[in-house]
């Protein structure tokens, strides 16, 4: 990166409070904050986490999970479109209320996630649209604050849905609210990493093939990886339990392929359990520092 190049955002997401000092130590040790604007956050707003992140000269970005706050499907279906959007807006505003504090700055947030269910369900999509608007605008006295919107692999077909009035409004709010749209790219670490990168690019390609708003979101897309040692459904990673050297080579190859494909922004999700070891954190952040 040349001295004149602006620093781009990198997002580090999902950890326990006890592991946060280790993660921030890895940010310092790898020089990631010298190369990128590092946003750090996990689920919920936590003053101690905010203080630690800001002291490390990073930016605090707490996360809210749609699945934890959305009403049951039957209840959503019984509401009108206007009521669903309003209910979601109330939830987003309530999270902004938690972010409002004279004791620490919150400069972004994370929305988890535009999921397969959001892609399939108009009622849930309308609730999510309201949430994003509430997160963006807060109350009347609040400033506009944009955030990171996660897009699940299961929702990679969402950008290809035929546009109608409802979807037009949905994408308008997603664009307004998103600092970056973060695609969840969690392949198994096996085979050719460049081939895996092409498969995981489905969501971004779908956005790029859409109308003007979706094309702009494709340009604001960030590739969200996971460290690879937490072997749980949907997380991919080092499923064959290969060596650390193999994992680092594979991850580097994957990230290089994403960078070569035109992706400029990156995120890492799930620094829990085996992903929370100091060595794994340093390996992942070293890899990110190479491509930003």
Secondary structure by P-SEA (a helix, b strand, c coil): ccccccbbbbbbccccccaaaaaaaaaaaaccccccccccccccccaaaaaaaaaacbbbbbbbbcccccccaaaaaaccaaaaaaaaaaaaaaaaaaaccccccccbbbbccccccccccaaaaaaaaaaaaaaacccccccbbbbbbbbcccccccccccccaaaaaaaaaaaaacccccccccccccccaaaaaaaaaaaaaaaaaccaaaaaaaaabbbbbccccccccccccccccccaaaaaaaaaaaaaaaaaaccccccccccccccccaaaaaaaaaaaaacc
